[in-house]
């Protein structure tokens, strides 16, 4: 199959599977782009995901970087369209039906049933990224420190913990290639 069509097909599939947002499909995204199609390495995927977390805008714009990596500007455009258009169309249609059934008992039940599913998918995404980023004692310590900071210190913007962890990693891990000092 043509590489451009593969990019469009992969990200269109991920789009319709992204229940609860893009983070819900991170494990499958990684499986497809790293393990099945070999478009990226684990490290490249982790770095692109990290970039998507710190730049303004939706973090899943990272699909454009992946598409660009595969086939250039056309790949970036196809990844963008494939990931955002199907989900947008489905969301628009579902919202029309959803509003029609406001106050219905099945709607409330569906909402309650979807919440644990979405949380589980998001947790799977976090685990998929952690497996590529945490590779030693020092990276475990950085991850735990960032988690504690984000979870317990509410008055500080979480971006500062992400940037702090990145700076600590840059200083302590540069040139070592591993998470252990």
Order of alpha helices (4+ residues) and beta strands (2+ residues): alpha-alpha-alpha-alpha-alpha-alpha-alpha-alpha
